[in-house]
């Protein structure tokens, strides 16, 4: 839990003023401490939500929201948040975060049905640590499925397994 959410919001405000002015971006933002919980997006509820908008919004959302995630990462680093605390401060632009959460929930449902039907593990595409965490949380209480992160660095991904899955052993000749 963030010790002082209001102080964190003020630090983020100062950071964004600098970045937006220095970069000449046409962006505005709103910082909300303890935003209302949306039951449709229950994978993750931040304690501080930063919402950006403006004529340069498309720059933040290019390449899968890479610049938006970069701003968020700079915010996390400035606040000295450990990786397990990253979900406490979230940046969003034009509903991108909510749409991505819905996309992950839908992908998780489709994967769960496929693994339950076939008994074969399902590998998701590589994704950020936050998105992997959302998938792990989505399946944490599932009776017959389990998740595991695999891969290295930016290529880490989640694999969904049947709970009692035993990989086939190679045949020795």
C-alpha positions in Angstrom: 0.0 0.0 0.0 1.2 3.5 -0.8 2.1 5.3 2.4 0.9 8.7 1.3 -1.3 8.6 -1.9 -1.7 12.4 -2.0 2.0 13.0 -1.8 2.5 10.4 -4.6 -0.1 12.2 -6.7 1.7 15.5 -6.2 5.0 14.0 -7.3 3.4 12.5 -10.4 1.8 16.0 -11.1 5.2 17.6 -10.9 6.8 14.9 -13.1 4.1 15.2 -15.8 4.2 19.0 -15.9 7.9 18.7 -16.6 7.6 16.0 -19.2 4.7 17.7 -21.0 6.3 21.1 -21.1 9.8 19.8 -22.0 8.5 17.5 -24.8 6.0 20.1 -26.1 3.2 17.6 -25.9 -0.4 18.7 -26.2 -1.7 16.7 -23.4 -3.8 17.2 -20.3 -4.2 14.9 -17.3 -6.2 14.1 -14.3 -4.9 12.3 -11.2 -7.4 10.5 -9.0 -6.6 9.1 -5.6 -8.7 6.1 -4.7 -10.6 6.0 -8.0 -14.0 4.3 -7.9 -13.9 0.5 -8.4 -15.4 -0.7 -11.7 -16.8 -4.2 -11.3 -16.3 -4.8 -15.1 -12.6 -4.3 -14.6 -11.9 -6.3 -11.5 -8.5 -7.6 -12.5 -6.8 -4.6 -11.0 -7.9 -1.4 -9.2 -5.1 1.2 -8.6 -4.9 3.5 -5.6 -3.7 6.4 -7.9 -5.0 6.7 -11.5 -3.5 9.1 -14.0 -5.7 9.7 -17.0 -4.2 11.5 -20.0 -6.0 13.1 -23.0 -5.5 15.7 -25.7 -4.4 16.1 -29.3 -1.2 14.0 -28.8 -3.0 11.1 -27.2 -2.3 9.0 -30.3 1.4 9.3 -29.6 0.9 7.6 -26.2 -1.0 4.7 -27.7 1.2 3.9 -30.7 2.9 0.5 -30.7 0.6 -1.0 -28.1 0.7 1.9 -25.7 4.5 1.9 -25.4 4.9 5.6 -24.5 2.0 5.4 -22.0 3.7 2.4 -20.4 7.0 4.3 -20.4 5.4 7.2 -18.6 3.9 4.8 -16.1 7.3 3.2 -15.5 9.0 6.5 -15.0 6.3 7.3 -12.4 6.9 4.0 -10.6 10.7 4.6 -10.6 10.3 8.1 -9.2 8.0 6.8 -6.4 10.4 3.9 -5.7 7.7 1.3 -6.1 8.7 -2.3 -6.0 7.4 -4.4 -8.9 4.7 -6.0 -6.7 3.4 -2.4 -6.0 3.2 -1.3 -9.7 -0.5 -2.0 -9.8 -1.1 0.7 -7.2 -0.3 3.5 -9.6 -1.8 3.3 -13.1 -1.6 5.5 -16.2 -4.4 5.5 -18.8 -5.2 7.3 -22.0 -8.6 7.3 -23.8 -9.7 4.2 -22.0 -6.8 2.1 -23.3 -6.1 0.4 -20.0 -9.8 -0.6 -19.5 -10.0 -1.9 -23.1 -6.8 -3.9 -22.6 -8.1 -5.4 -19.4 -11.3 -6.5 -21.2 -9.2 -7.9 -24.0 -7.1 -9.9 -21.5 -10.3 -11.2 -19.7 -11.7 -12.3 -23.0 -8.5 -14.0 -24.1 -8.3 -15.7 -20.6 -11.9 -17.1 -21.1 -11.2 -18.4 -24.6 -7.9 -20.0 -23.4 -9.6 -21.6 -20.3 -12.3 -23.2 -22.5 -9.6 -24.5 -24.9 -7.4 -25.9 -22.2 -10.4 -27.5 -20.4 -11.6 -29.0 -23.7 -8.3 -30.3 -25.0 -6.1 -30.8 -21.9 -3.3 -29.1 -23.8 -1.5 -26.1 -22.3 -2.1 -22.7 -23.9 0.7 -20.1 -24.3 -0.3 -16.4 -24.4 1.8 -13.9 -26.5 4.6 -12.1 -24.6 3.3 -9.3 -22.4 4.3 -6.8 -19.7 4.7 -7.9 -16.1 1.5 -6.1 -15.2 -0.5 -7.9 -17.8 1.0 -11.3 -16.8 0.0 -10.5 -13.2 -3.6 -9.8 -14.3 -3.7 -13.2 -16.0 -2.3 -15.0 -12.9 -4.9 -13.2 -10.8 -7.7 -14.1 -13.2 -6.8 -17.8 -12.7 -5.7 -17.9 -9.0 -8.9 -19.4 -7.7 -9.6 -21.6 -10.7 -10.3 -25.2 -9.6 -8.9 -27.0 -12.7 -6.3 -24.6 -14.2 -3.0 -23.0 -13.2 -0.6 -20.5 -14.7 3.1 -20.1 -15.0 5.3 -17.3 -16.5 8.0 -18.5 -18.9 10.5 -16.9 -21.2 13.1 -14.1 -20.5 13.0 -10.3 -20.4 10.6 -8.7 -22.8 9.7 -12.1 -24.2 8.1 -13.4 -20.9 4.6 -14.9 -21.4 2.0 -16.8 -19.4 1.2 -20.5 -20.0 -2.2 -21.8 -18.9 -2.0 -25.5 -17.7 -4.6 -28.0 -16.6 -3.9 -28.3 -12.8 -2.7 -31.9 -12.9 -0.8 -31.5 -16.2 2.3 -33.8 -16.6 4.3 -33.1 -19.8 4.9 -36.1 -22.0 8.4 -37.5 -21.4 10.7 -37.8 -24.4 11.1 -41.4 -25.6 14.7 -42.6 -25.2 16.2 -44.7 -28.0 
